[in-house]
Amino acid sequence: MPDCVRLRIGLPLAAMAFSCRLAASFVMIAVLSTLQGCSRHGESATRVAVIGDADTPFGPAARGTLAGAMVNASVGEGLVAFDAEGKVAPALADRWIVTDEGQSYIFRLRGSPWADGGEMTAESVRNALRSTIAALKGTPRSASFDAIDDIRAMTGRVIEIRLNRPMPDFLPLLAQPEMVLAHRGRQAGPMAMRQDGKVAILTPVPPERRGLPAVDGWDQMVRPLRLTVLPADGAVAAFNAGQVDAVLGGTFTNLPHSIHNTLGKPVLRFDPVVGLFGLAVENEDGLLANPVNREAVSMALDRAGFAAQIGAPGWQGTTRLIMPGSDADSGMMPERWTDIDLTARRTVAAQRIAQWVRFSKQPARLRIALPGGPGADALAARLGADLGAIGVQVVRVGMESPADLRLIDEVARQAGPEWFLQRFSCSLRPKVCSDKVDRLVSDALGAADAAGARPLFVQAARALDDENVFLPLGAPIRWSLIAGDLSGFALNRWGFHPLLPMALRSR
């Protein structure tokens, strides 16, 4: 389903703003999702396993986990949501327009009541939205909402979000699972949940209970979805045994290499995500105190070797912050050190490390924080060999321990370069950051148009690469296991898969 609004800079406003109705959109999702497959019609429930800690509870306490975020986005709604393909779809707002060259987003609410029966007014939604954004303060996600100038209740069912600069990719931010809104501590969404031990049973809510037109034959169109949280090896084993229809939430740490595929169809699926996958500098003292030594460490990394080792098809390494080929990539930033091969790079790096050891009288040792899992074990071994080649000893520590370098493995929440750059702002990482980069990003965000912002973002990205506060490896890896006849699942750029489409029956 297309976004309700696609902003085209340079077109008249009448051609920029489109609207769509929630009822029609919801029925379209249902119809499209039921056109695929046939063999699962008689099954009583869709069975989904999400990789994680099996002892993590569902509900508000688990929103920081993937399973918790998926449940949160199912039992609650924000102004908009993601459909299966990662496109923006209506939720509490059934239509919207974008005006003022992308600085004004006006939403019309669908008019359904809140979960407690209270009237869903523009004032109540505005207050809920303000509270949700305020709760993100101090987290990496908060910078994405700094452009909000005001949230206005315009009439009984219309609110406006005013931005202090154009943001054509603002809608996907509002569709993220953490932007689900609550009224008096309660949420209401497209699914209802009850818990049976360690299983969350989610059932699609009839449209008429959500303030929407009734859909004929609703009970025959939907079925419950049983969600469990399992460690990676347990989830893969359950899939191989036919006990679950989908495994979601895979990363590089737990990429499976043994899958039973009795249907003869591809089951291991990789989302086309971009983001940050690499090592962030955390200790401003010692070996990593200056950009030259940090560059030496980055130069020694054999990204091509890790690509061959990890076994993810099409994965390629990068030496720069902003992923090549992504929407954020201007095409003006080449890969680094292309004029010398890996052996020559390591020779230069080893000389720098040896010089630091001579002058500092300290051993060249780095604590690197990595998660658990076989993929992380492979990365630890790769880092140990790569940095050992230049005279640096690697000490692996856990993700909660003090470290000199810490793995970042995050999917971008925005399409533009600011997401990558703001992740390393001095407000979030005051010990290892660049005031110069922050100023360039601020100037870019304040530019009059995209043409003026682009060269400033390029300068900021180049300056951050030169500071070497982040040692990139490549793109994040997000994988799923999907039974060949399961409908309602689609690969998408966010690596997030809503549960409702997978609870719609196939015909």
N, C-alpha and C positions, 0 to 999 in steps of 0.2 A: 504494500500500500504506500503510495507516495506521501511525503510530508504534506501536512495541510498548508504549509506556507513554504515556498522556496524563494529566497530573496535573490534577486538579480540586480546587482549594483549597476546603475546607469540606465535602467528601464524606468518608465513612468510608474508612479506608485500604483496606479490602477492595474498595471501588469505585474506588479510585484506581490500584491497581497491576494491570496486566495483563501477560501474558507471551506470547511467540511463539517458534516454533522456526525455526532458520535454514534447514533443508532445505525445509520447506513454503514459507517466504517466497521462497527462491531459485527454486523451481519456479514459484511464482505470478508472479514477475517475468518469467520466461521465457515463460510462457503468455500473459500479458497483452501482452507486447511483440511476440509473433508473430501477434497477431490482426489487425494493421493492414497494409494494402497487399498487393500481390501481384506487381507488375511486376518487383521486384528479386530474385526467388527465385533466378534463375540467375546472379546476379553473384558473382564470386569473392571480393570483399572490399569492405568499406565504406571509403570514402576521405574522410578528414577533414583539413582544413587549419585550423591554429590560428594566429591572427595574432601575429606576434612577429618576433624576430631570427632569420633563417634559419640563422645560424652558431652559435646557442646549442645546446650539446650536450644530449642527454637524460640522465636519471639524476640522482644526488644533487646534482651541481653546478648543475642547472637547476631545483631545487625552488622557487626564488623566482620563476620565470616561470610563466605560466598553463599552457603545454604541459608543463613539468616537474611542476607540481602534478597535472595530469590523469594523467600517466604514473605518478607516485608513488601516486596513489589507485587505480590499476589493478593495479600489480604488488605492492602492499602493502595492508595493512588495519589499521584501528584497531579499537577495541572495537565501534564501530558505523560506518555509512557512510550516504551519501545515495543514494536511488534517483533515477530520472530526474526525478521530480516535486519533488525536494528534500525528501522526507520521510525520516525516520530509519529505516534498515533494519538488520537484524543483520549483523555481520561476524565478528570473532573471538569475540564474545559472541553466543550463539544465543537468549538470553532475558535479561530483567532485570526488576527491580521497583523502584519508588520508594516510600520510606516516610519517616516522620518529617517529614511536611509538606514534602517536597522537599529535605531535607537529607541523605538517605541514598540512594545509587544502588548497588544490588547487582546484579552481572553474573555470569551463569554462562557459562563458556567452553565452546566447542563440542568441545574435546578433540582437535583436530587437532595434528600436530607442527609445530614451527617449520621454517623453510626448510632448516636444517642437519640436520634429523632429530631434534633435541632435543625432549624432552617440553615441551609448553606448559602449565606449571604456573601456579597463581595467583601464586607468588613471581616467576616469570620475567616474567609480564605486568605485575605491579606495578612491577618494576624498569624495564622498558621504558617504561612510562607515566611514571614519575618522570623518566627521562632525557629523554624527549620534551618534557615540560613545562619542565624546566630549560633546555633548548636555546632556549626562547622568551624567556628572561629578558632584559629590556632592550628588547624589541620592543613595538610597540603591542598585539600579541596577548596578551602575558603577563598584562595586568590582568584578562582574562576568567577566568583560573584562580586568581586570588588568593583566591577563596572556598574553595578546597580546604583542608580541615583535616588530612586524613589519607587515605592509600590503604592498605587492609588486605588481606592475603591471608588469607581466612577459612578455606577448606579447599583441597583440591587443585585445584579448578576454579572457585572462587568468589572474587571480589574485591569489596570495598566501597569506594566513594569517599564519604567523609564531608565535608560542606560546613559552613562556619560560619554559613551563612544559607540560606534557601530560594532555589533557582534553578530554577523550572519550565522554563526554556529551556536547561538545561545540556546535554542530549543533542545538540542541533545543534552545540555547540562541539566535542564529541568526534568528530563526524562530519566535521569539516573535514579537507581533505587533508593539512595539516601534522601531524595527529594519528595518522598511520600509524605503527605500532610496528615496531621491528626487534629482532632477537635476534642478538647477536654480529655486528652490522653487516649482517645479511641480512634481507630482507623476503620475504613470500610473500602473494600476493593472488589475485584472481579471474582475472587475465590474466597471461600470460607475454610478455616482450618480447625481440625480437632486432632489431638495427639493421642496415639495408641502406643504407649511405651516410648520407644525411640523412633517411631515412625510418625511423620506428619502426613495426615490425610487431608488433601485439599480438594474441594469440590467447587466447580463453577457455580456462581450465584446467578439465578434467573434474572434476565434483564429488567423485568418489571420491579424487582426488589431494589434496583439501582437507579430508579427513576427513568428507565428507558422503555421503549415499546416492547411488548411481549413478542417472543419468537415462537412460532408454531413448531411443535415437535421438539422443544428444547431438551426434554429428558432423553430423547433418542440421539441427540447430537453430542451429548457430553457424557463423561464418566469421571470417576474420582482419579486423583493422581496420588500415588503413595511415594513419599519422599523419605529417603534414608540418608544418613551421613556415614560414610565408611572410609577407612584408610585406603590409600590407592591400591595396594595389592588385594585387599578384600573386595573393593569395587570391581576391579578387573576380573577377579575370580568369579564374582557373582554374575558378571556379564557373560563370561565364558560358559557358565553353567546354565544360562538362560533364565536366571532369577531376576534380572532387571533388564529393562528395555533401553536404558540410556545411562551413561556415566558422564557427568559434567564436572568441570572444574580442574581439568588436567593442566599441569604446567611442565616445564622442563625437568623438574625434580623427579617426576614420576611417570615419564613417558613409557608406555608399555612396549614390549618387544615380542610378546607371545599372546596372540588373540585368536580365539576359535571363531571362525566365520563360516557357519554352516549354510548361510543363505547365498553365498557367492557374490555378495555386494560389498562395496567399500563400507567399513564400519568405523575406521579411525579417521576423524575429521579434524582439520586444523583451521581455526578462525584466522582471517586475514588481518590480524591486529598490528598496530604500531604502538610504540611507547618507549619505555626505558628498561633496558636489560644490561646491567653492567655494575661496576664497583664505584661507590661514592666514597670520597675521602672524608673521614671523620676526625682524624687526629691531625691537628695543625702543627704538632711538634715532631721532632725526630726526622726520620728519613723523608717523610712526605711534607716537610715544612715549606718547601719551595716548588714552584711549578716545573723546574727543570728535572728534579728527581721524580716528580709525579709523571712527567712525560716519559722518563726512562722506563718506568714500570709499565706504562701503557704500550710503549714501543715493543716490549718483549712478548706481548701476548699473541699467541698463535690462534687467531680467530678462525682461519680456514681449517686448522686442525680440529678445533672444537666443533665446527659445523659438521665435519665428517664423523666425529665421535658421537654427537648427540642423536643423529639419525632422524631429524625432522626434515622431510623433503622440502626443498626450496629455501631452507633457512640459510641466510648468509650474514656474515659479520659486518660490522662497520666500525670505523675509527672516529666517528663524530657524533655529537649529541643528537642532532635531528636526523631521524631515519631517512635514508635515501629513498626516493620514490613515493614518500608519503605526501599527504596534502600540505603538511607543514614545510616540506622541502622546497626551497626557492630555486633549486638547480644551480645556485651560485656558490655552493660549498662543496668542493671536491673532497674525496677521501684523503687522509693525511698519510705522509711518508710513502707516497706511491713511487718516488724516484729511487728508493733503495729497498732491497729485499729483506726478508726476515733476519737472515744471518747478519747482514750489515747493520740492521737496526739494533740487534742484540749486542753487537760489538760496541756501538756507541753507548748503549745503555749500561753495559758492564763497566765501561770506563768511568761513567758518572758515579755509579754506585761505589766503585773502588775508591774514587777520590773522596767521596763523602765519608767512607769508613776511615780513611787515613786521617782526615782532619777532625772528625768527631770523636774518634776512638771508641765508637760504639759498633756493635754488630748490626748488620743489615737484616733486620727481622721485621715481618709484617704480620699482624693479627688480621685475619680476614673472616668476617662473619658471614656464614652461609647457612641455609636451612638444611633440614635432613632430606633423605631420599637418594636413590641411586643416581639420578641426574646430577644432584649436587655433589655426590661423591666423585663422579667423573669430572666435574668442574674443579673440585678441590685438587684432584690428582693433576689435572691439566695446569692449573695455576702453580702448583708446586714445581712441576717440571719446567714451565716457562720462566718463572722467576728464579728458579735455581740456576738456570742457564746464565743469568747475569749476576749471580752471587747473592741473591736475596732468599732468606729462609722464610717459608710460609708456615704460620701457625693457624690452624683452623679453629674458630670459636663459634659458639652458637649465636643465633640472631639477637638474643637478649643480652649478650655480653659486650663489654667495652671492646672496641676494635679500631684498627687504623683504616681499614676498608670494609664497607658493608654492601652486600648485594642489594640492588634495587631491581625489582621485577614488577613493573606496573604498566598497565594498558592506558594509553592516553585517553583522557575524558573530553578533549577538544581536538578539532582538526588543525588548528593554527599553531604556529611556532611558540606562542606565548606559554602554552601549557608546559612545554619542555623547559623553557627558560625560567619560568616562575617556580618550578620545582626546586631550583637552586638559589632562590632569592635569599638575601641576608635576613629577611624576617623569619624565614623557616630554618635556615642553616647559618646562624650568625658566626660560627667559628671558622668555617671554610666557605667563603663566598667572595663575590666581587662587587664592590660599590659601582664600578664602572658599568658592569653588565646591568645592574639594576637601573641605573640612569638611562641607559640605552633602551631598555625594555619600556620604562616609563615614557620616554620620548616617543617610542613607536606606538604605544597605546594611545598617546595623545595626538598622533598625527591626524591631519585632516582627512586623509583617504588612504586606501590600501597601497597606492603607488608611493606615497610618502613613508608609510610604515615599513615597507618591504626592505629597503636598504638598511634601516636601523635594526631590524630583526637579524639581518645577515651579519651586521657588525657585532651585535650582541652574541650571536651564536659562535662567531669566530673568536671573540674575546673569551668566552667561557671555555671553548676548546683549548685556547692557549693557556688558560689558568689550570687546566687539567684537574678540576675538582671532581670530575666524573670520568671514569675510564670505561667507555662503552664497549660492549661485546657484540650486540646485534639487536634483533627484534625480540620482544617477549614471545613465548610459545604458549598457546592455549589450545588444548585438544579435548575432544569428546569421543566417546564410543556410542554409536547409534545403531540400533537394530535396523536392518535394511528396509523394513516395512513400517517403521514408526513415522507418522506424519507430525507436522507441527514444529519440526526443528529445522533451522536454517543457519548456515554460517553467517557471521556478521562481524563488522569492524570493531565492535565493543567487547566481544568475547563474553557477552551476557545473554542468557537464554531464558526468556519469560516462560513460565510454566503453563499458563492458560492454553496456548495453542496445542500443547502436547496432551491436553486433557479433552480435546475434541475428537470424537470418533471418526474413523475412516469408514468409507462406504465400501 
